[in-house]
Amino acid sequence: MHVVYPVVVSALLFSIGVYGVLARRNAILVLMSVELMLNAVNLNLVAFDVWLRDRLHGGQVLTLFVIVIAAAEVGLGLAIVLAVFRTRRTVDVDRLRALAEVVRAPDPGRPDGEGAS
């Protein structure tokens, strides 16, 4: 097997993922692009493991670790995106520059101490 074919496919997948991270504004599409980049790395690990004929299959073992980390990243990332969507009603990355909630100071002139709306 020639190692050039999987490496070219992996480079294409990785470059599509980089484009998706840099060009997309939707947080879910950014997470999908990161997953695409991780899958390109997995393809490289398995291709070079087969090409080098490693007896311990280190590339395949490392690929399993990357898959586990990617699954945890997706779960945590989607939980964060869902929490942000519930509070802000948007998943647009450009609109989420300040993640701190704006807290208004209480208005001393109002009897209930509420802030001005």
C-alpha positions, -999 to +999 in steps of 0.1 A: +000+000+000+013+034-009+012+058+021+006+088-002-031+082-008-042+082+029-019+111+036-034+132+008-070+124+019-060+132+055-045+165+044-077+174+025-099+165+055-077+185+078-077+215+055-115+214+052-117+212+090-094+243+094-115+262+069-146+252+088-131+265+121-120+297+106-149+306+084-180+293+103-199+314+128-222+286+142-207+269+172-220+235+163-204+237+129-171+247+145-173+216+167-180+194+137-150+210+119-128+201+149-140+166+148-131+165+111-096+175+119-093+149+146-105+122+121-078+134+097-052+128+124-067+094+131-064+085+095-027+095+095-020+075+126-036+043+112-020+047+078+015+051+092+010+023+116+002+000+087+029+014+065+056+010+092+043-025+101+045-017+138+042-050+158+026-032+188+002-012+167+010+020+186-008+041+160-040+022+163-039+024+201-033+061+200-062+064+175-085+048+201-073+073+227-080+102+203-115+088+196-123+087+233-110+122+238-130+134+208-162+118+222-157+136+255-150+169+237-182+165+217-202+158+249-188+187+268-189+211+238-225+203+230-234+208+267-218+242+267-234+252+234-268+241+248-263+261+280-253+292+260-282+288+237-307+286+266-294+319+281-285+339+249-309+324+223-281+322+198-251+300+189-234+326+167-198+327+178-194+364+168-222+374+191-207+355+221-176+376+226-185+385+262-196+355+281-201+373+314-237+383+323-242+420+326-255+427+361-271+461+367-265+479+399-296+484+420-313+518+416-313+535+450-343+557+439-367+527+435-383+513+467-378+477+456-341+482+449-345+469+413-322+482+385-334+505+358-347+487+327 
